[in-house]
Amino acid sequence: MFKQNNLLENLPNARNAEVFDEIVKHPFVRIERIVSRGQTTPDTDWYDQDEHEWVMVLEGHAELAFEDGSRLTMRKGDQVTLPAHTKHRVSWTDPDQETVWLAVFYRDKE
């Protein structure tokens, strides 16, 4: 049997904290829905993941910052692939509406 739902309906309340929902977990791939509302990664922290990450903004908008000083503004429909160990952080999410992300984390074959 299969389970169907809509990633944009019944969004969790993200006013106080980002919400991470794991949709799929497999040894080589993990898919998450992330809901943000004004949250950012602290200026001194960086994501430095062992996995590659493909991320898309489904609703809202946000900005990613990279260790090299570059920034990437993301709006509804924008997507980016971040190779493993690409140091990045979320530098801004819209405080007035939810930003809904779809993130796919995957590994090379071991």
N, C-alpha and C positions, 0 to 999 in steps of 0.2 A: 504494500500500500504506500501511497505517497502523501506528503503533507504539503499543502499549498498555503501561502500567506502573502501579504503585501508588505514590503519593507518600509513603505511610507505611511502605513496606517498604524494606529494605536502606538504612536511614538512614546517612549518613556520620557519622564520629566528630567531634563538635563540642566535645569536652572542652577542646581548646586554642585553638580559634578557630571563629567562626561560619562556616558553609559555605553558599555561594550557588550554586544550580544554575539556570541559565537554561533554561526549558522552551520558551518561544516568544519569538521576536524578529521584529518586523515594524516598518515605519516609524512606525506610530501606536500600537503596543501591545507591551509586553514583560511576560512572566509568569515569576516566579521562585519557586522553593521555597527557603526559608531555614531552616536548622537552627541553633538556639542552645542553649547549655547554660551559663547563668551569665554570658554576655557582656552588656555594656552599651556604650552610646555614652559616651565620656568626657564629663564634666560641662561642659566648655567647648566641645564640638562640637555642632552642630545640623545635621540634614538640612534642606536648603533646595533642593528639587528643582524643575526646570523642568516636570516631569510631574505629573499628578494620580496619586494612589496609592490603590488599594483593597487593604486587607490583612485577612486572616482568620487566626485561630489554629486550626490543624487538630488539634494536640495540645499539651498543656502549658499554661503560662500565663506572662504577662509584663505589664509596665507601660510605657506610653508617657508621656513628659513633653513638655509644650508650652511654648513661649517665654513665654506669658502666665501660667505657673505652674500651670496645670491638669494633672491626671494622669488617665490612663485605664487601668484594670485590664482586661486581656483574658484570657479563659479559652477553652477549647475551644468552638468554634462562634461566638465573637464576631468581628465584622467592623466595619470603619470605613473611611470614605472621607476622604482627606486632599487637599484642593485643592492645586494647585501652589503652592509657596512657603509652605506651612504649616510653620513651623519646629518640628521635633520631634526627639526622640531616644528611644532605648530606655533606660529608666532601671532596668529589672530584668528578668531572665529566670531561671527556676527553675534553680538550680545542681544539683539532684538528678535532673532528667529533661530530656529534649530538649523544646524548644518548637519546633514545626514551623509555619512561617508559609507562607501562599500570598499572594504580592504581585503585583498587576496594576498596571503603570504605563502610563498612556495620555496622549495629547496631544489637544488640540483640533485640528481640521483647520487646516492652515496655509494 
